Amino acid sequence: MRTWASRRTGFLAVGGGHTLRWWQSGNPRGKALLILHGGPGGRSSARQRTLADPGQWRIIQVDQRGCGSSTPRGHCAANTLDDLVEDLERLRRHLGIDRWTVLGPSWGAVLALASAARRPHTVRALLLTGLFLGTARECEVFRTGRGVDPSAWRGFTAWLDPAEREDVPGAYARRIHNPAHPDHETALRHWCAFDLVRSSLEFDPLRVPVGPGVAESLRVETHYVRNNFFLPSGGVLAMLPRTLLTPVTVVQGVQDRFGAENALLLRESALNTSVTWIDGGHSALEPALRIGLSIALEEINADRHPKEGKWM
C-alpha cells in the first residue's frame, strides 16, 4: 500500500496548555479534506491519507487534544467535545481554508457532525464511517454491558471489586490514570480488549499488546467515557437540526452492529443523509470500506452527493 508523505506540518497552540500537531499533504490547490482520527484518544496516521486521491484533495490531518503528537499527550484538563470543535475552527482559520469536506471515522463522526452543526457554512460535506454517535445507549455499553456478549462483560468487570462495578468507567480510570496502581497494566489490557469486542471481535485481554502511548491514549478515552463524551443523552444527534443543509454520506460496514444501527438513526434524524452499506466491519482501512470511501470521495469532489447503494 502506497502512503503519501505530508508536504507541511506544524503545531498550533489552542489554549488550556494544549498544542496540536497538524499535517497537510496532497494537492495544495485542491479542495480541502479534513481527515479526523477516531478515539477518543486515537491519532492520525499516514495510512488514513491513502483513502483520498492526493492529486485531487488538499488533505489535512490533526491530532486532537491529548492525542498522538499533540502535547501534552494524555492530558485531560481543558479537554471536552466543545474544546475539540473550537480547535477545528482555529485550525481552519490558521490554514486559510474557507470550507472543507470532513471525513469522520468512529469517534471522528461525532466531532464531524458537531462541527457541521455549529458552523455549517464551513463544511462542504461530511463522509462518515464506523458510525459512533455518543448516545445514552452507547454510553450504557461501558456502564452495564448493554448490547455486548455477556461473557465479555463478565470478563471486563469480574476482576473489579464488587462495589466498583456500580461505576465501571470510574474504576478503570483510577487504574489507567495512575501508572503506580498495581492493576494499571491489567486495566489497560482489559479496556483495549473490550474496545475490540465493541467492534465485533473476541474479548481476549491476554492477546492485547500494550505498547508505548497506550496508557496516554486510554487516559483520554476513559476521561470522555466517564463524562458521557460531553454530550446530552441523545448524543450528537441532539445537536443536529433536522434541516441540516450539509450533505452527509455514510459508508457503513454491516458487520459493525452498533455502527449500522447508528447509520439508520442518523438517516432518520438528518434529512440530507445517504447510507451505503458495505460487507465489512468497523475500521475505515478494511479493504471493502476503503473502496467504498474512495468512491464516495470521488463523488463528493465532483460535487455529486453519493446515492444510496451497496457494495459487496
C-alpha positions in Angstrom: 0.0 0.0 0.0 1.4 3.4 -1.0 1.3 6.2 1.6 1.7 9.8 0.8 4.3 12.0 2.6 3.0 15.2 4.2 4.0 18.4 2.5 3.7 20.6 5.5 3.4 20.0 9.3 3.2 22.3 12.2 2.0 23.0 15.7 -0.9 25.2 16.8 -1.4 26.4 20.4 -5.1 26.3 21.2 -5.2 27.2 24.9 -5.6 25.3 28.1 -2.0 24.2 27.9 -2.6 22.2 24.7 -0.7 22.4 21.4 -2.0 20.5 18.4 0.1 18.8 15.7 -1.3 19.1 12.2 -0.2 17.8 8.7 -1.0 18.9 5.1 -0.5 16.6 2.1 -1.8 16.1 -1.4 -2.6 18.9 -3.8 -2.2 22.4 -2.1 -4.6 23.8 -4.8 -7.1 21.0 -4.4 -10.4 21.1 -2.4 -9.7 20.8 1.3 -10.4 17.5 3.0 -10.0 17.1 6.8 -9.5 13.5 7.9 -10.3 13.1 11.6 -9.0 10.2 13.7 -11.1 8.0 15.9 -11.0 7.6 19.7 -11.3 9.5 21.8 -7.6 9.1 22.3 -6.7 8.0 18.8 -4.1 9.6 16.5 -3.6 10.4 12.8 -1.6 8.1 10.5 -0.2 8.1 7.0 -2.4 5.2 6.1 -5.5 7.3 6.7 -4.3 9.7 3.9 -4.4 6.8 1.4 -8.2 7.0 1.5 -8.1 10.2 -0.6 -6.6 10.9 -4.1 -3.7 13.3 -3.4 -4.0 14.7 -6.8 -7.5 16.0 -6.1 -7.5 16.8 -2.4 -5.6 19.2 -0.1 -5.5 16.7 2.8 -5.5 18.0 6.4 -5.0 15.9 9.5 -4.7 16.9 13.1 -4.1 15.0 16.4 -6.8 16.1 18.9 -6.1 17.4 22.4 -4.0 14.9 24.4 -3.6 12.6 21.4 -0.8 11.3 19.3 1.9 14.0 18.6 -0.2 16.8 20.2 1.1 17.9 23.6 0.9 17.3 26.4 0.0 13.7 25.5 -2.8 12.1 27.6 -3.7 15.5 29.2 -7.4 15.6 30.1 -7.7 19.1 31.6 -9.5 21.6 29.2 -10.3 18.6 27.0 -14.0 18.4 26.1 -16.0 18.0 22.9 -16.7 21.7 22.8 -12.9 22.3 23.0 -12.3 20.0 20.1 -14.9 21.6 17.9 -13.4 25.0 18.6 -9.9 23.6 17.8 -11.1 22.6 14.3 -12.3 26.2 13.7 -8.9 27.5 14.9 -7.1 25.1 12.6 -9.3 26.0 9.6 -8.6 29.7 10.1 -4.9 29.1 10.7 -4.6 27.3 7.4 -6.7 29.8 5.5 -9.4 27.4 4.4 -12.9 28.7 3.6 -14.7 25.3 3.6 -13.7 21.7 3.8 -15.1 18.3 3.4 -14.7 16.3 6.7 -14.1 12.5 6.8 -15.0 11.2 10.3 -14.5 7.6 11.2 -16.0 6.2 14.5 -15.5 8.9 17.2 -14.5 11.3 14.4 -18.1 11.1 13.2 -19.2 12.8 16.5 -16.7 15.6 16.0 -17.5 16.0 12.3 -21.3 16.2 13.0 -20.8 18.6 15.9 -18.6 20.9 13.8 -21.1 20.9 10.9 -24.0 21.6 13.4 -22.2 24.6 14.9 -20.7 26.1 11.7 -22.5 24.6 8.7 -21.1 27.4 6.4 -17.6 25.9 6.9 -18.4 22.3 5.9 -19.0 21.4 2.2 -19.8 17.7 3.0 -19.5 15.0 5.6 -18.3 11.5 4.9 -18.7 9.2 7.9 -17.9 5.5 8.6 -17.8 3.1 11.6 -20.5 5.4 13.0 -20.4 6.4 16.6 -23.0 9.0 17.9 -22.4 9.1 21.7 -26.0 8.3 22.6 -27.1 7.2 26.0 -27.5 3.7 24.6 -23.8 3.7 23.5 -22.7 5.1 26.9 -24.5 2.2 28.6 -22.2 -0.3 26.9 -19.4 0.9 29.3 -21.6 1.0 32.3 -23.8 -2.1 32.1 -22.5 -4.0 29.1 -25.8 -3.4 27.3 -25.7 -4.9 23.8 -22.4 -6.8 24.1 -21.7 -10.5 24.7 -22.5 -11.2 28.4 -19.4 -13.4 28.7 -17.2 -10.4 27.5 -18.9 -8.1 30.1 -18.2 -10.6 32.8 -14.6 -10.8 31.8 -14.4 -7.0 31.7 -15.9 -6.5 35.2 -15.5 -9.7 37.3 -12.0 -8.8 38.4 -13.1 -5.4 39.9 -14.2 -5.1 43.5 -18.0 -5.6 43.7 -18.6 -2.1 44.9 -16.7 -0.7 42.0 -19.0 -2.3 39.5 -21.5 0.4 40.2 -19.2 2.8 38.3 -17.1 0.7 35.9 -15.6 3.6 33.9 -14.5 5.2 37.1 -12.9 2.0 38.4 -10.9 1.7 35.2 -10.0 5.4 35.1 -8.5 5.2 38.6 -6.2 2.4 37.4 -5.4 3.8 34.0 -4.7 7.3 35.1 -2.3 6.1 37.8 0.8 4.3 36.4 1.7 3.3 40.0 -1.5 1.4 40.6 -0.8 -2.4 40.9 -3.6 -3.1 38.3 -2.5 -0.5 35.9 -1.4 -2.8 33.0 -4.3 -5.2 33.7 -6.7 -2.4 33.2 -5.0 -1.3 30.0 -5.3 -4.8 28.5 -8.9 -5.3 29.6 -10.1 -1.9 28.3 -8.4 -2.4 24.9 -9.9 -5.9 24.7 -13.3 -4.5 25.4 -12.9 -1.9 22.7 -12.3 -4.7 20.3 -15.5 -6.5 21.4 -17.5 -3.4 20.5 -16.0 -3.9 17.0 -17.4 -7.4 17.0 -14.1 -9.2 17.9 -13.5 -11.7 20.7 -12.7 -10.5 24.3 -9.2 -11.7 25.0 -7.0 -9.3 27.1 -4.1 -11.7 27.2 -3.5 -11.2 23.4 -3.7 -7.4 23.6 -0.3 -5.7 23.1 0.3 -2.8 25.4 2.9 -0.7 23.7 4.2 2.9 24.1 1.4 5.5 24.2 -1.4 3.1 25.1 -1.8 4.5 28.6 -1.9 8.1 27.4 -4.5 7.2 24.8 -6.7 5.4 27.3 -6.5 8.2 29.8 -8.2 10.4 27.2 -10.7 7.7 26.2 -11.8 7.0 29.8 -12.0 10.7 30.5 -14.6 11.1 27.7 -16.4 7.9 28.7 -16.8 9.0 32.3 -18.3 12.2 31.1 -20.6 10.6 28.6 -18.5 12.1 25.8 -19.7 15.6 26.9 -22.9 15.0 25.1 -26.6 15.0 26.1 -28.5 11.7 26.3 -29.4 11.9 22.6 -25.8 12.1 21.7 -24.6 14.3 18.8 -28.0 13.8 17.2 -29.4 16.2 19.8 -27.1 18.9 18.3 -28.3 18.5 14.7 -31.1 20.5 13.1 -33.3 18.2 11.1 -32.9 20.6 8.2 -29.1 20.3 8.3 -28.1 21.5 4.9 -24.6 19.9 4.9 -24.7 16.7 2.7 -23.9 13.7 4.8 -22.7 10.4 3.3 -22.3 7.3 5.5 -20.3 4.3 4.2 -21.1 1.7 6.8 -20.0 -1.9 7.3 -22.9 -4.2 8.0 -20.8 -6.3 10.4 -20.4 -3.4 12.7 -23.7 -3.7 14.5 -23.5 -0.6 16.6 -22.4 1.5 13.6 -25.2 0.0 11.4 -27.8 0.9 14.0 -26.4 4.4 14.2 -26.5 4.8 10.5 -30.2 4.2 10.5 -30.7 6.6 13.4 -28.7 9.3 11.6 -30.7 8.9 8.4 -33.9 9.4 10.3 -32.6 12.4 12.1 -30.9 14.4 9.3 -32.8 14.6 6.0 -29.7 15.2 3.8 -28.2 11.8 4.6 -27.4 8.9 2.3 -26.1 5.5 3.5 -24.1 3.0 1.5 -23.9 -0.5 3.1 -20.6 -2.4 2.8 -19.9 -6.0 3.6 -17.3 -5.1 6.2 -16.7 -4.2 9.8 -15.7 -1.1 11.8 -12.3 0.1 10.5 -12.2 2.6 7.6 -9.0 0.8 6.5 -10.6 -2.6 5.8 -10.4 -3.3 2.0 -14.1 -3.1 1.2 -14.6 0.0 3.3 -11.6 1.7 1.7 -13.0 1.1 -1.7 -16.4 2.5 -0.6 -14.9 5.6 1.0 -12.7 6.3 -2.0 -15.6 6.1 -4.4 -17.7 8.4 -2.2 -14.8 10.9 -2.1 -14.6 10.9 -5.9 -18.3 11.7 -6.0 -18.1 14.4 -3.3 -15.1 16.0 -5.1 -17.2 16.3 -8.2 -19.9 17.9 -6.2 -22.2 14.9 -6.6 -23.9 13.7 -3.4 -23.4 9.8 -3.4 -26.6 7.9 -3.8 -27.9 5.1 -1.5 -26.4 1.7 -2.5 -24.5 -1.3 -1.5 -21.1 -2.7 -2.5 -20.4 -6.3 -1.7 
